[in-house]
């Protein structure tokens, strides 16, 4: 799987994904910081990457239908500090090993992962 981490995530998030064996690039690494959401979505589709973000706008299936992209993962930690966000990264790595994302929207919070096709 290939991932793109949004600019609202720590750079370490992509590093955790890479350490797990996946191809992960960040929006910042690719100099897309400040790009509007539709552009980020188009780049992810063009690069065949799943987007991982804290931006709840990507959870709107009317604007970003799961069937029209490789997948979107929206993180919803109770607290958005770096420690909690990176804890979700480790949880996500385990979940992706059990259930690879395929044209789905995942909402990941501190207690569960909701999956919508």
Secondary structure, 3 states (H helix, E strand, C coil): CEEEECCCCCHHHHHHHHHCCCEEEECCCCCCCCCCHHHHHHHHHHCCCEEEECCHHHHCCCCCCHHHCCCEEEEECCCCCHHHHHHHHHHHHHHHHHCCCCCCEEEEECCCEEEEC
